[in-house]
Amino acid sequence: MADDETGAVLVLVCLECGREYHFDQPEPPDNLQCERCGNLVFRSFRAERTPDEVQQDYADSTERDVATDDPATDVTLGDLQDLNNL
């Protein structure tokens, strides 16, 4: 179910196997059966459509830097000289 105010969708999770079903429709089907295990019991919650703080942090730490004016590495000349002194 989509909430225009919050941008959330309804997520149903099968209690038996954990498969998720996402719904933008007004109501999920009444006779929904899990395609994986055949279970009929689901846990429901609302999930935001926009990335949250955790998703944004993960994306920031794993995505490749595509800025063309950045140096190829963050190693400085002083760092290299320190390695030679070890």
C-alpha positions as CSV (number, residue, x, y, z in Angstrom):
1,M,0.0,0.0,0.0
2,A,1.5,3.3,-1.0
3,D,1.3,6.3,1.4
4,D,1.5,9.5,-0.5
5,E,2.3,11.5,2.6
6,T,5.2,9.3,3.8
7,G,6.3,7.6,0.6
8,A,6.0,4.2,2.2
9,V,5.0,0.9,0.7
10,L,3.5,-2.1,2.4
11,V,5.9,-5.0,2.8
12,L,4.7,-8.5,3.7
13,V,7.3,-11.0,4.9
14,C,6.6,-14.7,5.0
15,L,7.1,-16.0,8.5
16,E,8.2,-19.4,7.3
17,C,10.9,-18.6,4.7
18,G,11.4,-14.8,4.9
19,R,10.4,-14.0,1.3
20,E,9.3,-10.4,0.9
21,Y,6.4,-9.0,-1.1
22,H,6.1,-5.2,-1.8
23,F,2.8,-3.6,-2.6
24,D,2.0,-0.2,-4.1
25,Q,-1.6,-1.2,-4.6
26,P,-4.3,-0.2,-2.2
27,E,-4.6,-3.7,-0.7
28,P,-2.7,-6.9,-1.1
29,P,-4.6,-9.9,-2.3
30,D,-6.7,-11.7,0.4
31,N,-5.5,-15.1,-0.5
32,L,-1.8,-14.4,-0.8
33,Q,0.3,-17.5,-0.7
34,C,4.1,-17.5,-0.5
35,E,5.5,-18.7,-3.9
36,R,8.5,-20.2,-2.2
37,C,7.1,-22.3,0.7
38,G,3.3,-22.0,0.3
39,N,2.8,-20.4,3.7
40,L,-0.2,-18.1,4.3
41,V,1.0,-16.1,7.3
42,F,2.9,-12.9,6.8
43,R,4.3,-10.1,8.9
44,S,3.5,-6.7,7.6
45,F,5.3,-3.3,8.0
46,R,5.7,-0.1,6.1
47,A,9.1,0.7,4.4
48,E,10.2,4.1,3.2
49,R,10.8,4.5,-0.6
50,T,13.6,7.0,0.1
51,P,17.1,5.8,1.2
52,D,17.5,6.0,4.9
53,E,20.7,7.0,6.8
54,V,22.1,3.4,6.9
55,Q,21.6,2.9,3.1
56,Q,23.1,6.3,2.3
57,D,26.2,5.5,4.5
58,Y,26.6,2.2,2.8
59,A,26.4,3.8,-0.7
60,D,28.9,6.5,0.3
61,S,31.4,3.9,1.5
62,T,31.1,1.4,-1.3
63,E,30.4,3.5,-4.5
64,R,33.3,4.3,-6.8
65,D,34.4,7.9,-6.9
66,V,33.7,9.3,-10.4
67,A,35.0,12.9,-9.9
68,T,37.6,13.5,-12.6
69,D,39.5,16.2,-10.7
70,D,40.3,14.0,-7.7
71,P,43.7,12.5,-7.3
72,A,43.9,8.7,-8.1
73,T,44.8,8.0,-4.4
74,D,44.8,9.7,-1.1
75,V,48.4,8.8,-0.5
76,T,50.7,11.8,-0.1
77,L,54.4,12.1,-0.7
78,G,54.9,12.3,3.1
79,D,53.2,8.9,3.5
80,L,55.6,7.3,1.1
81,Q,58.6,8.9,2.8
82,D,57.3,7.5,6.1
83,L,57.1,4.0,4.6
84,N,60.8,4.3,3.6
85,N,61.8,5.1,7.2
86,L,60.3,1.9,8.6
